[in-house]
């Protein structure tokens, strides 16, 4: 039983990708998210499941008339809508010895309280996911769908919802499907200072229900190098209508800005000490 700020049991755990930038689901609030509530987790030889209730997202400004603060790591609904009364359920089935596989399904339902109308809208999300591990090979696939129905004030757009993190809110399509596939291969080293190198390619696609919107894509190719307590992510990240990789900050919404792929080369160095990770350098080159 976990109480307080805990990880939301939705999708592949703990991450759906191998790279520094995560999968596209992270930027839509459906990966590596933590909220305030209570969660029960069961882990067996074959079956795993989790049931959770979250009263709200991680809040700094409490009260029904205050907007969700933007200085956070994980993405949550913001602006004039707030996440409240969220229920999650997740189940996994594990099998295989040499070839290990994990098949799972996730469901999420919550209310969206609107500060202006003082009415509750709804949000739901579902996902099916599969993981395969064989020797150094790791493959993660996931299909998910979500829909948000905010009770906005009359005249306000209900096809777009605001999400926020890092004090940088942006628009997101209120309804979409998400497809992702991530593949990695780890090569261990027995001699020298390098312990292992994992090569990977992680692809994600946000398919928006509104046909006037442009879909969003991201693809990250790179490798993770580990050497004792030091690790280095070396990534070439590409995006089409992806705000972190291009000039259109609201690209996960209508996506009507630049219709070209944009990329950046990223090197991130980290150092583990006392069970914690410190990133000591991030170098970004935009292309």
ROKEDO-703109 format. One record per residue: residue number from 1; residue in three letters; x, y, z of N, C-alpha, C in turn. Coordinates in steps of 0.2 Angstrom, whole numbers, padded with zeros to 4 digits, m for minus. Example, Ala and Ser with C-alpha at 12.3 -4.5 7.8 and 13.67 -1.06 7.14 Angstrom:
BEGIN
(rec 1 "ala" (0066 m0028 0039) (0062 m0022 0039) (0066 m0016 0039)) (rec 2 "ser" (0064 m0011 0035) (0068 m0005 0036) (0064 0000 0039)) 
END
This chain:
BEGIN
(rec 1 "unk" (0004 m0006 0000) (0000 0000 0000) (0004 0006 0000)) (rec 2 "unk" (0003 0011 m0005) (0007 0017 m0005) (0002 0023 m0004)) (rec 3 "unk" (0004 0028 0000) (0000 0033 0001) (0004 0040 0000)) (rec 4 "unk" (0001 0045 m0003) (0005 0051 m0004) (0006 0052 m0011)) (rec 5 "unk" (0012 0055 m0013) (0013 0056 m0020) (0016 0050 m0023)) (rec 6 "unk" (0013 0046 m0027) (0015 0040 m0030) (0014 0040 m0037)) (rec 7 "unk" (0018 0035 m0040) (0017 0035 m0048) (0011 0032 m0050)) (rec 8 "unk" (0008 0035 m0055) (0001 0033 m0058) (0003 0027 m0062)) (rec 9 "unk" (m0001 0021 m0060) (m0001 0015 m0064) (m0004 0015 m0070)) (rec 10 "unk" (m0001 0017 m0075) (m0003 0018 m0082) (0002 0017 m0087)) (rec 11 "unk" (0001 0012 m0092) (0006 0011 m0097) (0012 0006 m0095)) (rec 12 "unk" (0017 0006 m0099) (0023 0002 m0097) (0027 0005 m0092)) (rec 13 "unk" (0029 0001 m0087) (0032 0004 m0081) (0039 0002 m0081)) (rec 14 "unk" (0044 0006 m0078) (0042 0013 m0077) (0042 0018 m0083)) (rec 15 "unk" (0045 0016 m0088) (0046 0020 m0094) (0044 0016 m0100)) (rec 16 "unk" (0041 0019 m0105) (0040 0016 m0112) (0045 0017 m0117)) (rec 17 "unk" (0051 0019 m0115) (0056 0021 m0120) (0063 0019 m0117)) (rec 18 "unk" (0068 0020 m0121) (0075 0019 m0118) (0079 0025 m0118)) (rec 19 "unk" (0077 0030 m0121) (0081 0036 m0122) (0080 0041 m0116)) (rec 20 "unk" (0084 0047 m0117) (0084 0052 m0112) (0077 0056 m0112)) (rec 21 "unk" (0074 0056 m0118) (0068 0060 m0119) (0061 0057 m0117)) (rec 22 "unk" (0061 0050 m0115) (0055 0046 m0114) (0052 0045 m0121)) (rec 23 "unk" (0045 0043 m0120) (0041 0042 m0126) (0036 0048 m0126)) (rec 24 "unk" (0033 0048 m0132) (0028 0054 m0133) (0023 0054 m0128)) (rec 25 "unk" (0021 0048 m0125) (0016 0048 m0120) (0017 0052 m0114)) (rec 26 "unk" (0024 0053 m0112) (0026 0057 m0107) (0024 0064 m0108)) (rec 27 "unk" (0024 0067 m0114) (0022 0074 m0115) (0015 0075 m0115)) (rec 28 "unk" (0011 0070 m0115) (0004 0070 m0115) (0001 0068 m0108)) (rec 29 "unk" (0005 0068 m0103) (0003 0066 m0096) (0002 0059 m0095)) (rec 30 "unk" (0004 0054 m0099) (0002 0047 m0098) (0008 0043 m0097)) (rec 31 "unk" (0014 0046 m0095) (0020 0042 m0094) (0024 0045 m0088)) (rec 32 "unk" (0026 0041 m0083) (0030 0044 m0078) (0027 0050 m0074)) (rec 33 "unk" (0021 0049 m0073) (0017 0054 m0069) (0016 0052 m0062)) (rec 34 "unk" (0016 0056 m0057) (0014 0055 m0050) (0009 0060 m0048)) (rec 35 "unk" (0004 0057 m0044) (m0001 0061 m0041) (m0002 0060 m0034)) (rec 36 "unk" (m0007 0063 m0031) (m0008 0063 m0024) (m0014 0058 m0022)) (rec 37 "unk" (m0013 0052 m0019) (m0018 0048 m0017) (m0016 0042 m0014)) (rec 38 "unk" (m0019 0036 m0015) (m0017 0030 m0012) (m0017 0024 m0017)) (rec 39 "unk" (m0013 0020 m0017) (m0012 0014 m0022) (m0010 0008 m0019)) (rec 40 "unk" (m0013 0002 m0021) (m0012 m0004 m0019) (m0009 m0008 m0025)) (rec 41 "unk" (m0003 m0011 m0023) (0001 m0015 m0028) (0002 m0022 m0026)) (rec 42 "unk" (0001 m0026 m0031) (0002 m0034 m0030) (0007 m0036 m0035)) (rec 43 "unk" (0012 m0040 m0033) (0017 m0043 m0037) (0018 m0050 m0036)) (rec 44 "unk" (0016 m0054 m0041) (0017 m0061 m0040) (0022 m0064 m0045)) (rec 45 "unk" (0022 m0071 m0046) (0027 m0074 m0051) (0025 m0073 m0058)) (rec 46 "unk" (0018 m0073 m0059) (0015 m0072 m0065) (0011 m0066 m0066)) (rec 47 "unk" (0007 m0064 m0061) (0002 m0059 m0061) (0005 m0053 m0057)) (rec 48 "unk" (0004 m0047 m0060) (0005 m0041 m0056) (m0001 m0036 m0057)) (rec 49 "unk" (m0003 m0033 m0052) (m0009 m0028 m0053) (m0008 m0022 m0048)) (rec 50 "unk" (m0012 m0017 m0050) (m0012 m0011 m0046) (m0019 m0007 m0046)) (rec 51 "unk" (m0021 m0005 m0041) (m0027 m0001 m0040) (m0026 0005 m0037)) (rec 52 "unk" (m0028 0011 m0039) (m0027 0017 m0036) (m0032 0022 m0036)) (rec 53 "unk" (m0032 0027 m0031) (m0037 0033 m0032) (m0032 0039 m0030)) (rec 54 "unk" (m0033 0044 m0034) (m0029 0050 m0033) (m0034 0056 m0033)) (rec 55 "unk" (m0033 0059 m0027) (m0038 0065 m0026) (m0036 0071 m0031)) (rec 56 "unk" (m0030 0072 m0032) (m0028 0077 m0037) (m0021 0076 m0039)) (rec 57 "unk" (m0018 0080 m0043) (m0011 0080 m0045) (m0007 0083 m0040)) (rec 58 "unk" (m0001 0083 m0040) (0004 0086 m0035) (0003 0093 m0035)) (rec 59 "unk" (0000 0096 m0030) (m0003 0103 m0029) (0002 0107 m0025)) (rec 60 "unk" (0003 0113 m0027) (0006 0118 m0022) (0001 0124 m0020)) (rec 61 "unk" (m0003 0125 m0024) (m0008 0130 m0023) (m0015 0127 m0022)) (rec 62 "unk" (m0017 0125 m0015) (m0023 0121 m0014) (m0029 0126 m0015)) (rec 63 "unk" (m0035 0123 m0016) (m0041 0127 m0017) (m0044 0126 m0024)) (rec 64 "unk" (m0051 0126 m0024) (m0055 0125 m0030) (m0054 0131 m0035)) (rec 65 "unk" (m0052 0137 m0033) (m0052 0143 m0037) (m0045 0144 m0039)) (rec 66 "unk" (m0040 0140 m0038) (m0033 0141 m0040) (m0031 0137 m0046)) (rec 67 "unk" (m0027 0139 m0050) (m0025 0135 m0056) (m0019 0131 m0054)) (rec 68 "unk" (m0018 0125 m0057) (m0013 0120 m0056) (m0006 0124 m0057)) (rec 69 "unk" (m0002 0124 m0053) (0005 0127 m0053) (0009 0123 m0059)) (rec 70 "unk" (0013 0127 m0062) (0017 0124 m0068) (0024 0122 m0066)) (rec 71 "unk" (0026 0123 m0060) (0033 0121 m0058) (0033 0114 m0056)) (rec 72 "unk" (0033 0109 m0061) (0032 0102 m0059) (0036 0098 m0065)) (rec 73 "unk" (0037 0092 m0063) (0041 0088 m0068) (0037 0084 m0073)) (rec 74 "unk" (0031 0081 m0070) (0027 0077 m0074) (0021 0082 m0077)) (rec 75 "unk" (0018 0080 m0083) (0013 0084 m0086) (0006 0083 m0083)) (rec 76 "unk" (0003 0088 m0081) (m0004 0087 m0079) (m0009 0093 m0082)) (rec 77 "unk" (m0015 0092 m0082) (m0020 0097 m0084) (m0020 0103 m0080)) (rec 78 "unk" (m0020 0109 m0084) (m0019 0115 m0080) (m0024 0120 m0084)) (rec 79 "unk" (m0022 0127 m0083) (m0027 0132 m0085) (m0033 0132 m0081)) (rec 80 "unk" (m0039 0133 m0084) (m0045 0133 m0080) (m0048 0127 m0078)) (rec 81 "unk" (m0044 0121 m0080) (m0047 0115 m0078) (m0042 0111 m0073)) (rec 82 "unk" (m0044 0107 m0068) (m0040 0104 m0064) (m0042 0096 m0063)) (rec 83 "unk" (m0037 0092 m0062) (m0038 0085 m0061) (m0040 0083 m0054)) (rec 84 "unk" (m0046 0080 m0054) (m0048 0078 m0047) (m0051 0071 m0048)) (rec 85 "unk" (m0051 0067 m0042) (m0055 0061 m0041) (m0053 0056 m0047)) (rec 86 "unk" (m0047 0054 m0047) (m0045 0049 m0053) (m0044 0042 m0050)) (rec 87 "unk" (m0046 0038 m0054) (m0046 0030 m0053) (m0042 0027 m0058)) (rec 88 "unk" (m0037 0023 m0056) (m0033 0019 m0061) (m0033 0012 m0059)) (rec 89 "unk" (m0033 0007 m0064) (m0032 0000 m0063) (m0027 m0002 m0069)) (rec 90 "unk" (m0023 m0007 m0067) (m0018 m0010 m0071) (m0016 m0017 m0069)) (rec 91 "unk" (m0015 m0021 m0075) (m0014 m0028 m0074) (m0008 m0030 m0079)) (rec 92 "unk" (m0004 m0035 m0076) (0001 m0038 m0081) (0001 m0045 m0080)) (rec 93 "unk" (0003 m0049 m0085) (0005 m0056 m0085) (0011 m0057 m0088)) (rec 94 "unk" (0016 m0061 m0084) (0023 m0062 m0086) (0023 m0069 m0088)) (rec 95 "unk" (0027 m0071 m0093) (0029 m0078 m0094) (0036 m0078 m0098)) (rec 96 "unk" (0038 m0084 m0098) (0045 m0085 m0102) (0051 m0085 m0097)) (rec 97 "unk" (0056 m0089 m0099) (0062 m0090 m0095) (0068 m0086 m0099)) (rec 98 "unk" (0069 m0090 m0105) (0075 m0086 m0109) (0072 m0080 m0113)) (rec 99 "unk" (0066 m0081 m0115) (0063 m0075 m0119) (0057 m0073 m0114)) (rec 100 "unk" (0059 m0068 m0110) (0054 m0065 m0105) (0049 m0060 m0109)) (rec 101 "unk" (0042 m0061 m0107) (0037 m0057 m0110) (0033 m0054 m0105)) (rec 102 "unk" (0030 m0048 m0106) (0025 m0046 m0101) (0019 m0042 m0105)) (rec 103 "unk" (0013 m0045 m0104) (0007 m0042 m0107) (0003 m0038 m0102)) (rec 104 "unk" (0001 m0032 m0104) (m0003 m0028 m0099) (m0008 m0024 m0102)) (rec 105 "unk" (m0012 m0021 m0097) (m0018 m0017 m0099) (m0019 m0012 m0094)) (rec 106 "unk" (m0020 m0006 m0096) (m0021 0000 m0091) (m0028 0004 m0092)) (rec 107 "unk" (m0031 0006 m0087) (m0037 0010 m0088) (m0036 0016 m0083)) (rec 108 "unk" (m0039 0022 m0085) (m0039 0028 m0081) (m0045 0032 m0082)) (rec 109 "unk" (m0048 0034 m0076) (m0054 0039 m0077) (m0053 0044 m0071)) (rec 110 "unk" (m0055 0050 m0073) (m0055 0056 m0068) (m0059 0061 m0071)) (rec 111 "unk" (m0061 0066 m0066) (m0065 0071 m0067) (m0060 0077 m0069)) (rec 112 "unk" (m0063 0082 m0073) (m0059 0088 m0074) (m0063 0094 m0071)) (rec 113 "unk" (m0061 0097 m0066) (m0065 0102 m0063) (m0063 0109 m0066)) (rec 114 "unk" (m0069 0112 m0068) (m0068 0119 m0072) (m0069 0125 m0067)) (rec 115 "unk" (m0064 0129 m0066) (m0064 0134 m0061) (m0069 0139 m0063)) (rec 116 "unk" (m0071 0141 m0069) (m0075 0146 m0071) (m0083 0143 m0070)) (rec 117 "unk" (m0084 0137 m0073) (m0091 0135 m0073) (m0093 0131 m0066)) (rec 118 "unk" (m0087 0129 m0063) (m0088 0125 m0057) (m0092 0118 m0058)) (rec 119 "unk" (m0090 0116 m0064) (m0093 0109 m0066) (m0088 0104 m0067)) (rec 120 "unk" (m0089 0098 m0067) (m0084 0093 m0068) (m0085 0090 m0075)) (rec 121 "unk" (m0080 0090 m0079) (m0080 0086 m0085) (m0077 0080 m0084)) (rec 122 "unk" (m0075 0076 m0089) (m0072 0069 m0088) (m0066 0068 m0092)) (rec 123 "unk" (m0062 0063 m0090) (m0056 0061 m0094) (m0056 0054 m0093)) (rec 124 "unk" (m0054 0050 m0099) (m0053 0043 m0098) (m0047 0041 m0103)) (rec 125 "unk" (m0044 0036 m0101) (m0038 0033 m0105) (m0037 0026 m0104)) (rec 126 "unk" (m0036 0022 m0110) (m0035 0015 m0110) (m0029 0014 m0114)) (rec 127 "unk" (m0025 0008 m0112) (m0019 0006 m0115) (m0018 m0001 m0115)) (rec 128 "unk" (m0016 m0004 m0120) (m0013 m0011 m0120) (m0006 m0011 m0122)) (rec 129 "unk" (m0002 m0015 m0118) (0006 m0014 m0119) (0009 m0021 m0119)) (rec 130 "unk" (0015 m0022 m0122) (0019 m0028 m0122) (0026 m0027 m0121)) (rec 131 "unk" (0030 m0031 m0118) (0037 m0030 m0117) (0040 m0037 m0118)) (rec 132 "unk" (0046 m0037 m0122) (0049 m0043 m0123) (0057 m0042 m0122)) (rec 133 "unk" (0060 m0046 m0118) (0067 m0046 m0116) (0070 m0053 m0118)) (rec 134 "unk" (0075 m0053 m0122) (0079 m0059 m0124) (0086 m0057 m0125)) (rec 135 "unk" (0090 m0060 m0120) (0097 m0058 m0120) (0098 m0051 m0119)) (rec 136 "unk" (0101 m0048 m0124) (0102 m0040 m0124) (0096 m0036 m0127)) (rec 137 "unk" (0091 m0040 m0130) (0086 m0036 m0134) (0080 m0034 m0129)) (rec 138 "unk" (0078 m0028 m0130) (0072 m0026 m0127) (0067 m0022 m0132)) (rec 139 "unk" (0061 m0025 m0132) (0056 m0022 m0136) (0050 m0020 m0132)) (rec 140 "unk" (0048 m0014 m0133) (0042 m0011 m0129) (0037 m0008 m0134)) (rec 141 "unk" (0031 m0011 m0134) (0025 m0008 m0139) (0019 m0006 m0135)) (rec 142 "unk" (0016 m0001 m0137) (0010 0001 m0133) (0005 0005 m0138)) (rec 143 "unk" (m0001 0003 m0137) (m0007 0007 m0140) (m0011 0010 m0135)) (rec 144 "unk" (m0013 0016 m0135) (m0017 0019 m0130) (m0022 0024 m0133)) (rec 145 "unk" (m0027 0026 m0130) (m0032 0031 m0132) (m0034 0035 m0126)) (rec 146 "unk" (m0035 0041 m0127) (m0038 0046 m0122) (m0043 0051 m0125)) (rec 147 "unk" (m0047 0053 m0120) (m0052 0058 m0122) (m0054 0062 m0116)) (rec 148 "unk" (m0053 0069 m0117) (m0055 0074 m0112) (m0061 0078 m0114)) (rec 149 "unk" (m0066 0078 m0109) (m0072 0082 m0110) (m0073 0087 m0105)) (rec 150 "unk" (m0069 0093 m0106) (m0070 0098 m0101) (m0076 0102 m0101)) (rec 151 "unk" (m0078 0104 m0095) (m0085 0108 m0095) (m0082 0116 m0095)) (rec 152 "unk" (m0080 0118 m0101) (m0077 0125 m0101) (m0083 0130 m0101)) (rec 153 "unk" (m0081 0136 m0100) (m0086 0142 m0101) (m0089 0142 m0108)) (rec 154 "unk" (m0095 0144 m0109) (m0097 0145 m0116) (m0093 0149 m0120)) (rec 155 "unk" (m0092 0146 m0127) (m0087 0150 m0131) (m0080 0148 m0131)) (rec 156 "unk" (m0078 0144 m0126) (m0071 0142 m0126) (m0070 0135 m0129)) (rec 157 "unk" (m0065 0134 m0133) (m0063 0128 m0137) (m0063 0122 m0132)) (rec 158 "unk" (m0067 0117 m0134) (m0066 0111 m0130) (m0062 0105 m0134)) (rec 159 "unk" (m0059 0107 m0139) (m0055 0102 m0143) (m0048 0103 m0141)) (rec 160 "unk" (m0046 0107 m0136) (m0040 0108 m0134) (m0040 0109 m0126)) (rec 161 "unk" (m0035 0106 m0123) (m0034 0106 m0116) (m0027 0108 m0115)) (rec 162 "unk" (m0026 0112 m0109) (m0019 0115 m0107) (m0016 0109 m0103)) (rec 163 "unk" (m0010 0107 m0104) (m0005 0103 m0100) (0001 0108 m0098)) (rec 164 "unk" (0003 0106 m0092) (0009 0110 m0090) (0014 0106 m0086)) (rec 165 "unk" (0021 0108 m0087) (0026 0106 m0083) (0032 0111 m0084)) (rec 166 "unk" (0037 0111 m0080) (0043 0115 m0081) (0041 0122 m0082)) (rec 167 "unk" (0035 0124 m0079) (0033 0131 m0080) (0032 0133 m0087)) (rec 168 "unk" (0030 0129 m0091) (0029 0130 m0098) (0023 0127 m0101)) (rec 169 "unk" (0017 0129 m0100) (0011 0126 m0102) (0010 0126 m0110)) (rec 170 "unk" (0007 0121 m0112) (0005 0121 m0119) (m0002 0118 m0121)) (rec 171 "unk" (m0004 0119 m0127) (m0010 0116 m0129) (m0009 0108 m0131)) (rec 172 "unk" (m0014 0104 m0130) (m0014 0097 m0132) (m0021 0095 m0134)) (rec 173 "unk" (m0021 0091 m0140) (m0028 0089 m0142) (m0032 0085 m0137)) (rec 174 "unk" (m0038 0087 m0136) (m0042 0084 m0131) (m0043 0077 m0132)) (rec 175 "unk" (m0043 0074 m0138) (m0044 0067 m0139) (m0039 0065 m0144)) (rec 176 "unk" (m0036 0059 m0143) (m0031 0056 m0148) (m0029 0049 m0146)) (rec 177 "unk" (m0026 0045 m0151) (m0024 0039 m0150) (m0016 0040 m0150)) (rec 178 "unk" (m0013 0035 m0146) (m0005 0035 m0146) (m0003 0029 m0147)) (rec 179 "unk" (0002 0028 m0152) (0005 0022 m0154) (0013 0023 m0153)) (rec 180 "unk" (0016 0018 m0150) (0023 0018 m0149) (0026 0011 m0149)) (rec 181 "unk" (0033 0011 m0152) (0037 0005 m0152) (0044 0007 m0150)) (rec 182 "unk" (0047 0004 m0145) (0054 0006 m0143) (0058 m0001 m0143)) (rec 183 "unk" (0064 0000 m0147) (0068 m0006 m0147) (0075 m0004 m0145)) (rec 184 "unk" (0078 m0009 m0141) (0085 m0007 m0139) (0089 m0014 m0138)) (rec 185 "unk" (0095 m0013 m0139) (0100 m0019 m0138) (0106 m0017 m0134)) (rec 186 "unk" (0107 m0021 m0129) (0113 m0020 m0124) (0119 m0024 m0126)) (rec 187 "unk" (0124 m0021 m0126) (0131 m0025 m0127) (0135 m0024 m0121)) (rec 188 "unk" (0136 m0030 m0117) (0140 m0029 m0111) (0148 m0030 m0112)) (rec 189 "unk" (0152 m0027 m0108) (0159 m0027 m0109) (0162 m0029 m0102)) (rec 190 "unk" (0166 m0034 m0103) (0169 m0037 m0097) (0176 m0034 m0095)) (rec 191 "unk" (0179 m0030 m0099) (0185 m0027 m0098) (0185 m0020 m0100)) (rec 192 "unk" (0189 m0016 m0097) (0189 m0009 m0098) (0185 m0005 m0094)) (rec 193 "unk" (0184 0002 m0095) (0180 0006 m0090) (0173 0006 m0092)) (rec 194 "unk" (0171 0004 m0098) (0164 0004 m0100) (0161 m0003 m0098)) (rec 195 "unk" (0155 m0002 m0095) (0152 m0008 m0093) (0147 m0011 m0098)) (rec 196 "unk" (0144 m0006 m0102) (0139 m0008 m0107) (0137 m0003 m0111)) (rec 197 "unk" (0135 m0004 m0117) (0132 0001 m0122) (0125 m0002 m0124)) (rec 198 "unk" (0120 0002 m0124) (0114 0000 m0126) (0112 0005 m0132)) (rec 199 "unk" (0111 0002 m0138) (0108 0005 m0144) (0101 0005 m0144)) (rec 200 "unk" (0097 0010 m0146) (0090 0010 m0147) (0087 0015 m0152)) (rec 201 "unk" (0081 0013 m0154) (0077 0018 m0158) (0070 0017 m0155)) (rec 202 "unk" (0067 0023 m0153) (0061 0024 m0150) (0056 0028 m0154)) (rec 203 "unk" (0050 0026 m0156) (0046 0029 m0161) (0039 0030 m0157)) (rec 204 "unk" (0036 0036 m0158) (0030 0038 m0155) (0025 0042 m0160)) (rec 205 "unk" (0019 0041 m0160) (0014 0044 m0164) (0008 0046 m0160)) (rec 206 "unk" (0006 0052 m0160) (0000 0055 m0158) (m0005 0056 m0163)) (rec 207 "unk" (m0010 0052 m0164) (m0015 0052 m0169) (m0021 0056 m0166)) (rec 208 "unk" (m0022 0062 m0169) (m0028 0066 m0166) (m0034 0065 m0169)) (rec 209 "unk" (m0040 0065 m0165) (m0046 0063 m0167) (m0049 0069 m0172)) (rec 210 "unk" (m0047 0075 m0170) (m0050 0081 m0174) (m0046 0081 m0181)) (rec 211 "unk" (m0049 0080 m0186) (m0046 0079 m0193) (m0043 0086 m0195)) (rec 212 "unk" (m0045 0091 m0192) (m0042 0098 m0194) (m0035 0098 m0191)) (rec 213 "unk" (m0034 0094 m0186) (m0027 0095 m0183) (m0022 0090 m0186)) (rec 214 "unk" (m0016 0092 m0186) (m0010 0088 m0188) (m0007 0084 m0183)) (rec 215 "unk" (m0006 0077 m0185) (m0003 0072 m0180) (0004 0074 m0178)) (rec 216 "unk" (0006 0072 m0172) (0012 0073 m0170) (0016 0067 m0170)) (rec 217 "unk" (0023 0067 m0171) (0027 0061 m0171) (0034 0063 m0168)) (rec 218 "unk" (0037 0058 m0165) (0044 0059 m0163) (0048 0052 m0164)) (rec 219 "unk" (0054 0053 m0165) (0059 0047 m0166) (0065 0049 m0163)) (rec 220 "unk" (0068 0044 m0158) (0074 0046 m0155) (0079 0040 m0156)) (rec 221 "unk" (0085 0041 m0159) (0090 0036 m0161) (0096 0037 m0157)) (rec 222 "unk" (0098 0033 m0153) (0104 0034 m0149) (0107 0028 m0145)) (rec 223 "unk" (0111 0030 m0140) (0114 0024 m0136) (0115 0027 m0129)) (rec 224 "unk" (0115 0022 m0124) (0116 0023 m0117) (0123 0020 m0115)) (rec 225 "unk" (0128 0024 m0113) (0134 0021 m0111) (0135 0021 m0104)) (rec 226 "unk" (0136 0016 m0101) (0137 0015 m0093) (0145 0014 m0092)) (rec 227 "unk" (0148 0017 m0087) (0154 0016 m0085) (0155 0017 m0077)) (rec 228 "unk" (0154 0011 m0074) (0153 0012 m0066) (0148 0016 m0064)) (rec 229 "unk" (0149 0022 m0060) (0143 0026 m0058) (0141 0031 m0063)) (rec 230 "unk" (0145 0032 m0069) (0144 0037 m0074) (0140 0034 m0080)) (rec 231 "unk" (0135 0038 m0082) (0131 0036 m0088) (0131 0042 m0093)) (rec 232 "unk" (0130 0040 m0099) (0129 0045 m0104) (0124 0043 m0110)) (rec 233 "unk" (0119 0047 m0110) (0114 0047 m0116) (0117 0051 m0122)) (rec 234 "unk" (0117 0048 m0128) (0119 0051 m0134) (0113 0050 m0139)) (rec 235 "unk" (0109 0055 m0140) (0103 0055 m0143) (0103 0059 m0149)) (rec 236 "unk" (0100 0057 m0155) (0098 0061 m0160) (0090 0061 m0161)) (rec 237 "unk" (0087 0066 m0158) (0080 0066 m0158) (0076 0070 m0163)) (rec 238 "unk" (0071 0067 m0166) (0068 0071 m0172) (0060 0071 m0170)) (rec 239 "unk" (0057 0077 m0172) (0050 0077 m0171) (0047 0081 m0176)) (rec 240 "unk" (0040 0079 m0178) (0036 0083 m0182) (0030 0085 m0178)) (rec 241 "unk" (0029 0091 m0178) (0023 0094 m0173) (0025 0091 m0166)) (rec 242 "unk" (0031 0092 m0164) (0033 0090 m0157) (0036 0096 m0154)) (rec 243 "unk" (0033 0099 m0149) (0035 0106 m0147) (0042 0106 m0144)) (rec 244 "unk" (0045 0101 m0141) (0052 0101 m0138) (0057 0100 m0144)) (rec 245 "unk" (0055 0098 m0150) (0060 0097 m0155) (0059 0102 m0161)) (rec 246 "unk" (0054 0107 m0160) (0053 0111 m0166) (0050 0118 m0163)) (rec 247 "unk" (0049 0122 m0168) (0047 0129 m0166) (0040 0131 m0164)) (rec 248 "unk" (0035 0126 m0165) (0028 0127 m0163) (0027 0124 m0156)) (rec 249 "unk" (0026 0128 m0151) (0026 0126 m0144) (0019 0123 m0143)) (rec 250 "unk" (0014 0124 m0147) (0007 0121 m0146) (0006 0116 m0151)) (rec 251 "unk" (0011 0112 m0153) (0011 0107 m0158) (0007 0101 m0156)) (rec 252 "unk" (0007 0099 m0150) (0003 0094 m0148) (m0005 0095 m0148)) (rec 253 "unk" (m0007 0102 m0150) (m0013 0103 m0150) (m0015 0103 m0158)) (rec 254 "unk" (m0017 0109 m0161) (m0019 0109 m0168) (m0013 0107 m0172)) (rec 255 "unk" (m0007 0108 m0171) (m0001 0106 m0175) (m0001 0110 m0181)) (rec 256 "unk" (m0003 0116 m0182) (m0003 0120 m0188) (0003 0124 m0189)) (rec 257 "unk" (0008 0123 m0185) (0014 0127 m0187) (0018 0124 m0192)) (rec 258 "unk" (0025 0124 m0191) (0029 0121 m0195) (0028 0114 m0197)) (rec 259 "unk" (0027 0112 m0204) (0025 0106 m0206) (0032 0102 m0208)) (rec 260 "unk" (0037 0103 m0205) (0044 0100 m0207) (0046 0096 m0200)) (rec 261 "unk" (0050 0091 m0202) (0054 0088 m0196) (0059 0092 m0194)) (rec 262 "unk" (0060 0092 m0187) (0065 0096 m0184) (0069 0091 m0179)) (rec 263 "unk" (0075 0092 m0178) (0079 0088 m0174) (0084 0091 m0169)) (rec 264 "unk" (0087 0088 m0164) (0092 0090 m0160) (0096 0084 m0158)) (rec 265 "unk" (0103 0086 m0157) (0108 0081 m0155) (0109 0083 m0147)) (rec 266 "unk" (0109 0077 m0143) (0109 0078 m0136) (0114 0074 m0133)) (rec 267 "unk" (0118 0076 m0128) (0122 0072 m0124) (0121 0074 m0117)) (rec 268 "unk" (0119 0069 m0113) (0117 0070 m0106) (0122 0065 m0102)) (rec 269 "unk" (0126 0068 m0097) (0130 0064 m0093) (0127 0064 m0086)) (rec 270 "unk" (0127 0058 m0083) (0125 0058 m0076) (0129 0054 m0072)) (rec 271 "unk" (0129 0055 m0065) (0133 0052 m0060) (0129 0049 m0054)) (rec 272 "unk" (0129 0043 m0053) (0126 0040 m0047) (0130 0040 m0041)) (rec 273 "unk" (0127 0042 m0036) (0130 0042 m0029) (0124 0041 m0024)) (rec 274 "unk" (0126 0037 m0019) (0121 0036 m0013) (0114 0034 m0016)) (rec 275 "unk" (0114 0030 m0021) (0107 0028 m0024) (0104 0034 m0028)) (rec 276 "unk" (0107 0039 m0029) (0104 0045 m0032) (0107 0046 m0039)) (rec 277 "unk" (0104 0050 m0043) (0107 0051 m0050) (0108 0059 m0051)) (rec 278 "unk" (0113 0061 m0052) (0115 0068 m0054) (0117 0069 m0061)) (rec 279 "unk" (0113 0073 m0065) (0115 0075 m0071) (0120 0081 m0071)) (rec 280 "unk" (0126 0080 m0074) (0131 0085 m0073) (0132 0089 m0079)) (rec 281 "unk" (0129 0087 m0085) (0130 0091 m0091) (0125 0089 m0096)) (rec 282 "unk" (0122 0094 m0099) (0117 0093 m0104) (0119 0097 m0110)) (rec 283 "unk" (0121 0094 m0116) (0123 0098 m0122) (0118 0097 m0127)) (rec 284 "unk" (0115 0103 m0130) (0110 0102 m0135) (0112 0106 m0141)) (rec 285 "unk" (0111 0103 m0147) (0112 0106 m0153) (0106 0106 m0157)) (rec 286 "unk" (0103 0111 m0159) (0097 0111 m0163) (0098 0111 m0170)) (rec 287 "unk" (0094 0107 m0174) (0095 0107 m0181) (0089 0108 m0185)) 
END
